[in-house]
Amino acid sequence: MHIKSMAEYAANGETPEVLFWVGCAGSFDQRAQKITKAFAQILDKVGVQFAIMGKEEMCTGDPARRAGNEFLFQMMAYNNIQAMNMYGVKKIVTACPHCFNVLKNEYPALGGNYEVIHHTTFIQQLINDGRIRLKEGGEFKGKKITYHDSCYLGRGNNIYEAPREVLQALDVELIEMKRCKTNGLCCGAGGAQMFKEEEQGITRINFERSAEAIETGATVIAANCPFCTTMLTDGVKNKEKEDSIAVMDIAEMVARSLAD
């Protein structure tokens, strides 16, 4: 796939429909790169004109701000805002709830005003508009699936239904965990916890959350965040269930189910 950058569009005097903000995990983490590819395949297949920032994209600064380094956050944010405003970016879609939250809610104070959409909401819109067509009886039809609400998408931005509607469109049997929606449990990675040593305790948060997902009897744990995907995968491995339970991003499930 050749994915054009904003610079390439600008050189031709064009503006894409959306900017796909890839994020650090989606760029550098091998597991999350698969989510990036799956989402790009969906956009490509349905004919959404999109671009990436490429080498001009820096970290949004979310982990720096959560860890207390406000100076570093503002430096990164100003660089990103300057680059995006130069290209006249209006609409951003991202597969990372952390990027989504900071771009949507925290960049406006620094002069970055954009329409920011999380990829699960964007996929749901494309399904509703008839642009995404799914196979009849795809590989997830009737399968037991549980869905993990990531903190920044769920409690942080009140987005609970869009991801579930996408799963319903895949015709899965959705089994909710006891703690879900507004009562959901963190995977243990948010607030820059992903990058620090854990403190003393009796268990890891991701082990506890993964155990709750495994208890549902689901064969797939659906996620919407690269951090959650990593933490839940580790939790499933800890229970030695990686051969029978898959942890997948919703975009990966949709990419596998696209009608020809």
ABEGO torsion letter per residue (X at the ends): XBBBBAAAAAAAGBBBABBBBAEAAAAABAAAAAAAAAAAAAAAAAGBBBBBAEAABBBAGAAAAAAGBAAAAAAAAAAAAAAAAAAGBABBBBABAAAAAAAAAAAAAAGBBBBBBBAAAAAAAAAAAGABBBBBGBAABGBBBBBBBBAAABAAAGBAAAAAAAAAAAGBBBBBBABBEAABBBAGABGGAAABBBBBBABBAAAAAAAAAAAAGBABBBBABAAAAAAAAAAAAAAGAAAABBBBBAAAAAAAABBX
